[in-house]
């Protein structure tokens, strides 16, 4: 067994940086949300069911009696947030349990050692190839939480090739986010948004393909530049909970893939083929994907010649390793619970829609883009974000002579960019928990990329408005 999961001391312990605990940070956000319920007026839109989805009636806003959330209710919201996010929470725990069993078979260590030796002199290929895989997954089938399953594989591999923990994690998260940002055929973001806007499904794909290439290349260059700096000077790396020296030992090992390991990896790959087919063909989501991983766990345990007791024990230990990340997802959801109970989300929507009605089209589309970015901080769920805002943005776009397709584009860019920086993004926080990297350190590192992508999005929506990006 390797020691890749052991904690390490900072490489250059000149002084210990101030780090904000993720739970403390999110709790502070929830407290701010509670305070806002005492300050902002309450209001609401009527909501109706259309094709199984709850959407907002654009002209139905009304002010209602203030309903501030008191401290005890705020603490109740923490539990409610975990209940509402339980699907993702238990999905993360099942993924963790699967990797606990997979690791117990020794397959991870052997695979990493083998790939590290083969890529030792071609390590530059790792970043663009793997980020393209995750970007395609995010853009074509909305792969987000599913990417968490790859982080425990990519981090040790990145370390063994001379990079750092943040490189391995960024390959997964920034790759998938590049796909979400441009959302070429993402059924959970653009698909829902276009449905609400009554646009042909996945229409306007040409511009989104061009933007996909641009955002993907920018993301790859950003990660690649950091990785090469760490390769030259390991002291510049960010290592979190992973041990660099243990990864180096894999390059010296002589272990090779046995028939058992190859069968396990074959089952692993087959699982993802079935997963992709199910998501695209049958619109599978968390329950179905979690079921696949449960089946795969049993298959891997049997092929790996583990006893029933060992399968269960390793599944439990793998799940336990992700408890912090899973709970963070629930706490992040509590912010929306508080704002919704205080009935101040709808007034935010109403206020912005009223404000940008009376300004020129170019400025309006910029305001729409900025507003979508702010809303994503509150509701870091692509599908939920679309269902909340697009019923308002669609008629607003019509009033402002902005194409509905442009309104959808402003939503998708805000959604993707928010996924890599906002502490309310459950997948991001879970990934950071796996890697053992504080959000503050990640935010400082990724902020330049966020600014670059935001500017790309700004240019994209302005150009889209100028060319009447359509069909309408």
C-alpha positions in Angstrom: 0.0 0.0 0.0 1.3 3.5 -0.8 1.2 6.3 1.6 -0.4 8.8 -0.8 -3.1 9.8 1.7 -0.8 10.8 4.6 -0.6 14.3 5.7 2.5 16.2 5.1 4.2 19.2 6.6 4.6 22.4 4.6 7.7 22.2 2.4 8.8 25.7 3.3 7.5 26.3 6.8 8.6 30.0 7.0 5.3 30.9 8.6 2.0 29.2 8.7 -0.5 31.0 6.5 -3.9 32.0 7.9 -6.5 29.5 6.7 -10.2 29.8 7.1 -12.0 26.5 7.8 -14.5 25.8 5.0 -17.3 25.1 7.5 -16.7 28.4 9.3 -16.7 30.2 6.0 -20.0 28.7 4.9 -21.5 29.3 8.3 -20.6 33.0 8.0 -22.3 33.1 4.6 -25.4 31.6 6.2 -25.3 34.2 9.0 -25.1 37.0 6.4 -28.1 35.5 4.6 -30.0 35.5 7.8 -29.2 39.1 8.5 -30.3 40.1 5.0 -33.8 38.6 5.7 -34.2 41.4 8.3 -33.0 44.1 6.0 -34.4 43.3 2.5 -38.2 43.4 1.8 -39.9 40.2 1.1 -41.7 39.3 -2.1 -42.5 36.4 -4.4 -43.5 35.2 -7.8 -46.1 32.7 -8.6 -44.8 29.3 -9.7 -46.5 26.8 -11.9 -45.7 23.3 -13.1 -44.8 23.0 -16.7 -43.7 19.6 -18.2 -42.8 18.4 -14.7 -40.7 21.5 -13.9 -41.5 24.4 -11.5 -41.1 27.7 -13.3 -41.7 31.3 -12.4 -44.6 33.4 -13.9 -42.7 36.5 -15.1 -45.5 39.0 -14.5 -46.7 37.7 -11.1 -44.4 39.4 -8.7 -45.9 40.8 -5.5 -44.6 42.2 -2.3 -45.5 40.3 0.8 -45.1 40.7 4.6 -41.6 40.5 5.8 -40.6 37.1 7.1 -37.1 37.4 8.7 -35.3 34.2 9.6 -34.4 34.1 13.3 -31.2 32.4 14.7 -32.9 29.2 15.7 -34.5 28.9 12.3 -31.1 29.5 10.8 -29.7 26.5 12.6 -32.7 24.5 11.5 -31.8 25.5 7.9 -28.4 23.8 8.3 -30.2 20.5 8.8 -32.7 21.3 6.1 -29.9 22.1 3.7 -28.4 18.7 4.3 -31.8 17.1 3.8 -32.3 18.9 0.5 -28.8 18.1 -0.7 -29.0 14.5 0.5 -28.9 13.1 -3.0 -25.5 14.6 -3.7 -24.2 13.9 -0.2 -25.0 10.2 -0.3 -23.6 10.0 -3.8 -20.3 11.4 -2.6 -20.2 8.9 0.3 -20.9 6.0 -2.1 -18.1 7.2 -4.4 -15.8 7.3 -1.4 -16.8 3.8 -0.4 -16.1 2.5 -3.9 -12.7 4.0 -3.9 -12.0 2.5 -0.5 -12.7 -0.9 -1.9 -10.8 -0.2 -5.2 -7.7 1.0 -3.2 -7.8 -2.2 -1.1 -7.3 -4.3 -4.2 -4.0 -2.5 -4.9 -5.2 -1.5 -8.4 -4.9 2.2 -7.8 -1.2 2.0 -6.8 -0.3 -0.3 -9.6 -2.1 1.8 -12.2 -0.5 5.0 -11.0 2.9 3.5 -10.9 2.5 2.1 -14.4 1.1 5.3 -15.9 3.8 7.4 -14.1 6.5 5.3 -15.6 5.0 5.5 -19.1 4.4 9.2 -18.9 7.6 10.1 -17.1 9.1 11.7 -20.2 5.8 12.7 -21.7 4.1 14.1 -18.7 3.1 17.3 -20.6 0.5 15.3 -22.3 -1.4 14.5 -19.1 -3.0 17.9 -18.6 -4.4 18.6 -22.1 -5.6 15.0 -22.7 -7.3 14.5 -19.3 -8.8 18.0 -19.2 -10.3 17.5 -22.6 -11.9 14.3 -21.3 -13.5 16.2 -18.3 -14.4 19.2 -20.4 -16.2 17.0 -23.0 -18.0 15.2 -20.1 -19.1 18.5 -18.6 -20.2 20.0 -21.9 -22.0 17.0 -23.4 -23.6 15.2 -20.4 -23.3 17.6 -17.5 -20.6 15.6 -15.6 -20.0 17.4 -12.3 -20.4 15.4 -9.1 -19.3 12.3 -11.1 -15.9 13.9 -11.6 -15.2 13.6 -7.9 -14.6 9.9 -8.5 -11.5 10.7 -10.5 -9.8 13.1 -8.1 -8.3 10.3 -6.0 -6.7 8.9 -9.2 -5.5 12.1 -10.8 -3.8 13.6 -7.7 -1.4 10.8 -7.0 -0.6 10.5 -10.7 0.1 14.2 -10.9 2.4 14.0 -7.9 4.3 11.0 -9.4 4.9 13.0 -12.5 6.4 15.9 -10.5 3.4 18.2 -10.2 1.4 18.9 -7.1 -2.0 18.1 -5.5 -3.7 21.2 -6.9 -2.7 20.3 -10.4 -4.4 16.9 -10.1 -7.5 18.3 -8.7 -7.6 21.2 -11.2 -7.4 18.8 -14.1 -10.8 17.4 -13.0 -12.6 20.4 -11.7 -11.4 23.1 -14.1 -11.8 20.6 -17.0 -15.4 19.9 -16.1 -16.1 23.6 -15.4 -14.8 24.5 -18.9 -17.4 22.2 -20.3 -20.1 23.6 -18.0 -19.2 27.1 -18.9 -19.8 26.7 -22.6 -22.3 23.8 -22.3 -22.3 22.6 -25.9 -25.0 20.0 -25.2 -25.3 19.9 -21.4 -28.9 18.7 -20.7 -28.9 19.9 -17.1 -28.0 23.6 -17.9 -28.4 24.7 -21.5 -31.0 22.0 -22.1 -33.2 23.2 -19.3 -32.6 26.9 -20.0 -33.5 26.5 -23.7 -36.6 24.5 -22.8 -37.8 27.3 -20.5 -36.9 29.9 -23.2 -38.8 27.8 -25.8 -35.7 27.6 -28.0 -35.0 24.5 -30.1 -33.0 22.1 -28.0 -29.2 22.7 -28.2 -29.7 25.4 -30.9 -26.9 27.9 -31.3 -24.4 25.1 -31.0 -21.9 26.8 -33.4 -20.9 29.7 -31.2 -20.8 27.5 -28.1 -18.4 25.1 -29.8 -16.1 28.0 -30.6 -16.3 29.2 -27.0 -15.7 25.7 -25.8 -12.3 25.6 -27.6 -11.4 29.1 -26.3 -12.3 28.3 -22.6 -10.7 24.8 -22.8 -7.4 26.2 -24.1 -7.3 29.0 -21.6 -7.9 26.5 -18.7 -5.3 24.1 -20.0 -2.7 26.9 -20.3 -3.5 28.1 -16.8 -3.0 24.6 -15.2 -0.1 23.8 -17.5 1.9 26.9 -16.5 1.4 26.2 -12.8 2.4 22.5 -13.3 5.6 23.4 -15.1 6.6 25.9 -12.4 6.1 23.2 -9.8 8.0 20.7 -11.9 11.0 23.0 -11.9 10.6 24.0 -8.3 8.5 21.7 -6.1 8.5 24.2 -3.2 6.0 26.3 -5.2 3.5 23.4 -5.1 0.3 23.1 -3.1 0.1 19.6 -1.7 -2.8 19.5 0.8 -3.2 16.1 2.4 -1.0 14.2 -0.1 2.6 13.1 0.3 4.9 14.1 -2.5 7.7 11.7 -1.4 5.4 8.7 -1.5 4.4 9.5 -5.0 8.1 9.7 -6.0 8.5 6.2 -4.8 6.1 4.9 -7.4 8.4 5.9 -10.2 11.1 3.6 -8.7 8.7 0.6 -8.2 8.6 -2.4 -10.4 5.0 -3.4 -9.8 3.0 -4.1 -13.0 -0.6 -4.7 -13.8 -1.7 -8.3 -13.2 -4.7 -10.0 -14.8 -6.7 -9.2 -11.6 -5.9 -5.5 -11.9 -6.7 -5.5 -15.7 -10.1 -7.1 -15.0 -10.8 -4.5 -12.3 -9.8 -1.6 -14.6 -11.9 -3.2 -17.4 -14.9 -3.2 -15.1 -14.2 0.4 -14.1 -14.1 1.6 -17.7 -17.2 -0.4 -18.6 -19.0 1.2 -15.7 -18.3 4.7 -17.3 -19.5 3.5 -20.7 -22.8 2.4 -19.2 -22.9 5.6 -17.2 -22.5 7.8 -20.3 -25.1 5.8 -22.2 -27.5 6.0 -19.3 -27.1 9.7 -18.9 -27.5 10.5 -22.6 -30.2 7.9 -23.5 -32.2 7.6 -20.3 -31.4 10.9 -18.5 -30.0 9.0 -15.5 -29.0 11.1 -12.5 -27.5 10.6 -9.1 -29.6 7.6 -8.0 -28.9 5.6 -11.1 -25.2 6.5 -11.1 -24.9 5.7 -7.4 -26.5 2.3 -8.2 -23.9 1.6 -10.8 -21.0 2.4 -8.4 -22.6 0.1 -5.8 -22.7 -2.7 -8.3 -19.1 -1.9 -9.4 -18.0 -2.0 -5.8 -19.3 -5.6 -5.4 -17.7 -6.6 -8.7 -14.3 -5.1 -7.8 -14.4 -6.7 -4.4 -15.1 -10.1 -5.8 -12.5 -9.8 -8.7 -10.0 -8.4 -6.2 -10.5 -11.5 -4.0 -11.6 -9.5 -1.0 -13.7 -11.1 1.7 -17.2 -9.8 2.4 -15.9 -8.4 5.7 -13.0 -6.6 3.9 -15.3 -5.2 1.3 -17.6 -3.7 3.9 -14.8 -2.4 6.1 -13.0 -0.7 3.2 -16.2 0.7 1.9 -16.9 2.3 5.3 -13.4 3.7 5.6 -13.6 5.1 2.0 -16.9 6.8 2.8 -15.5 8.1 6.1 -12.7 9.8 4.2 -15.3 12.0 2.4 -17.5 12.8 5.3 -16.2 16.4 5.6 -16.7 17.0 1.9 -20.2 15.5 1.9 -21.3 17.7 4.9 -19.9 20.8 3.3 -22.4 20.2 0.4 -25.3 20.3 2.9 -24.0 23.4 4.7 -23.6 25.2 1.4 -27.2 24.5 0.5 -28.4 26.1 3.8 -27.7 29.6 2.4 -30.4 29.1 -0.2 -32.8 27.6 2.4 -32.4 30.8 4.6 -32.9 33.2 1.7 -35.9 31.2 0.4 -37.5 31.2 3.9 -37.0 34.9 4.1 -38.6 35.4 0.7 -35.8 37.7 -0.5 -34.5 35.7 -3.6 -37.5 36.7 -5.7 -37.2 40.4 -4.8 -33.5 40.3 -6.0 -34.7 38.9 -9.3 -37.5 41.5 -9.6 -35.2 44.4 -8.6 -32.6 43.6 -11.2 -35.1 42.9 -14.0 -36.7 46.3 -13.3 -33.4 48.1 -13.2 -32.1 46.8 -16.5 -35.3 47.4 -18.4 -34.4 51.1 -19.0 -30.8 50.9 -20.2 -29.3 50.3 -23.7 -29.2 46.8 -25.0 -25.4 46.3 -24.7 -25.4 47.5 -21.1 -28.5 45.4 -20.4 -26.9 42.2 -21.6 -23.9 43.0 -19.4 -26.2 43.6 -16.5 -28.0 40.3 -17.2 -24.7 38.5 -17.2 -23.5 40.1 -14.0 -26.8 39.3 -12.3 -26.6 35.7 -13.3 -23.2 35.5 -11.8 -24.4 36.9 -8.5 -27.4 34.5 -8.4 -25.1 31.5 -8.9 -23.4 32.4 -5.7 -26.8 31.9 -4.0 -27.9 28.9 -6.0 -24.8 26.9 -7.2 -26.9 24.3 -9.0 -27.0 24.6 -12.8 -30.5 23.1 -13.2 -31.9 25.0 -10.2 -30.3 28.2 -11.3 -31.9 27.8 -14.8 -35.3 27.1 -13.4 -35.2 30.0 -11.0 -33.9 32.7 -13.4 -34.8 31.8 -17.0 -38.6 32.3 -16.5 -37.7 35.9 -15.6 -34.8 36.5 -18.0 -36.7 35.1 -21.0 -39.5 37.8 -21.1 -37.0 40.4 -20.0 -34.8 39.6 -23.0 -37.9 40.0 -25.2 -38.6 43.4 -23.7 -35.0 44.6 -24.1 -34.7 43.3 -27.7 -32.1 40.8 -26.6 -32.3 37.4 -28.1 -33.4 34.5 -25.8 -30.3 32.6 -27.0 -28.1 35.4 -25.6 -29.9 35.2 -22.3 -29.2 31.5 -22.2 -25.5 32.1 -23.0 -25.2 34.6 -20.1 -26.7 32.0 -17.8 -24.4 29.2 -18.8 -21.2 31.3 -18.5 -22.2 32.5 -15.1 -23.0 28.9 -14.0 -19.7 27.5 -15.2 -17.5 30.2 -13.8 -19.2 30.2 -10.4 -18.5 26.4 -10.1 -14.8 27.0 -9.8 -14.7 29.8 -7.2 -17.9 30.2 -5.1 -17.7 28.4 -1.7 -21.4 27.6 -2.1 -20.6 25.2 -5.0 -20.9 21.8 -3.3 -18.8 19.9 -5.9 -15.9 22.3 -5.6 -16.0 22.2 -1.8 -16.2 18.4 -1.8 -13.2 18.2 -4.2 -11.2 20.6 -1.9 -12.0 18.3 1.0 -10.7 15.3 -0.8 -7.5 17.1 -1.7 -7.1 18.7 1.7 -6.7 22.2 0.2 -8.4 25.2 2.0 -10.9 27.2 0.0 -8.9 30.4 0.7 -5.8 28.9 -0.9 -7.7 27.6 -3.9 -9.5 30.9 -4.4 -6.3 32.8 -4.4 -4.7 30.4 -6.9 -7.7 30.2 -9.3 -8.8 33.8 -9.2 -6.7 35.0 -12.2 -8.4 32.2 -14.3 -11.8 33.3 -13.0 -11.2 36.9 -14.1 -10.0 35.7 -17.6 -13.0 33.5 -18.1 -15.4 36.2 -16.8 -14.0 38.6 -19.4 -14.3 35.9 -22.1 -17.9 35.5 -21.1 -18.4 39.3 -21.1 -17.1 39.5 -24.7 -19.2 36.5 -25.7 -22.5 37.9 -24.5 -21.8 41.3 -26.1 -20.9 39.7 -29.4 -23.9 37.5 -29.2 -26.1 40.5 -28.7 -24.4 42.3 -31.6 -25.0 39.4 -34.0 -28.5 38.6 -32.8 -27.4 35.2 -31.7 -30.4 33.0 -32.3 -32.5 31.6 -33.8 -34.4 34.1 -31.6 
